[in-house]
Amino acid sequence: MTDHELALRAVDLRRRLLRLIVDAGAGHTGGGLSCLDILQVLY
């Protein structure tokens, strides 16, 4: 994957994470979003 593809995938994952949190009615956005950034860099 190119850097651009990884960035697009990260944006999609952020949207999905926020949708899950909204649908659940609870959650901690900061931790989830931070983890996504870390996982993207490690990948």
DRENSEVO-704359 format. One record per residue (C-alpha): residue number from 1; residue in three letters; x, y, z. Coordinates in nm, 4 decimals. Example, Ala and Ser with C-alpha at 12.3 -4.5 7.8 and 13.67 -1.06 7.14 Angstrom:
BEGIN
     i    aa       east      north         up
     1   ALA     1.2300    -0.4500     0.7800
     2   SER     1.3670    -0.1060     0.7140
END
This chain:
BEGIN
     i    aa       east      north         up
     1   MET     0.0000     0.0000     0.0000
     2   THR     0.1110     0.3504    -0.0712
     3   ASP     0.1124     0.6276     0.1864
     4   HIS    -0.1902     0.7832     0.0184
     5   GLU    -0.3864     0.4568     0.0345
     6   LEU    -0.3008     0.4184     0.4030
     7   ALA    -0.4167     0.7733     0.4720
     8   LEU    -0.7477     0.7098     0.2948
     9   ARG    -0.7943     0.3867     0.4875
    10   ALA    -0.7253     0.5670     0.8151
    11   VAL    -0.9916     0.8272     0.7334
    12   ASP    -1.2406     0.5497     0.6575
    13   LEU    -1.1575     0.3722     0.9825
    14   ARG    -1.2021     0.6967     1.1787
    15   ARG    -1.5470     0.7434     1.0252
    16   ARG    -1.6414     0.3861     1.1082
    17   LEU    -1.5153     0.4253     1.4649
    18   LEU    -1.7143     0.7444     1.5180
    19   ARG    -2.0253     0.5789     1.3733
    20   LEU    -1.9860     0.2859     1.6135
    21   ILE    -1.9509     0.5200     1.9107
    22   VAL    -2.2540     0.7257     1.8068
    23   ASP    -2.4650     0.4143     1.7459
    24   ALA    -2.3663     0.2710     2.0835
    25   GLY    -2.4441     0.5984     2.2582
    26   ALA    -2.1220     0.5772     2.4571
    27   GLY    -1.7499     0.5489     2.4074
    28   HIS    -1.4205     0.7293     2.4278
    29   THR    -1.3290     0.8879     2.0959
    30   GLY    -0.9816     1.0026     2.2018
    31   GLY    -0.8449     0.6590     2.2756
    32   GLY    -0.9851     0.5001     1.9623
    33   LEU    -0.8657     0.7759     1.7327
    34   SER    -0.5191     0.7750     1.8892
    35   CYS    -0.4929     0.3990     1.8474
    36   LEU    -0.5812     0.4296     1.4801
    37   ASP    -0.2973     0.6766     1.4247
    38   ILE    -0.0500     0.4521     1.6058
    39   LEU    -0.1596     0.1424     1.4159
    40   GLN    -0.1335     0.3264     1.0847
    41   VAL     0.2254     0.4282     1.1576
    42   LEU     0.3182     0.0762     1.2667
    43   TYR     0.1590    -0.0771     0.9593
END
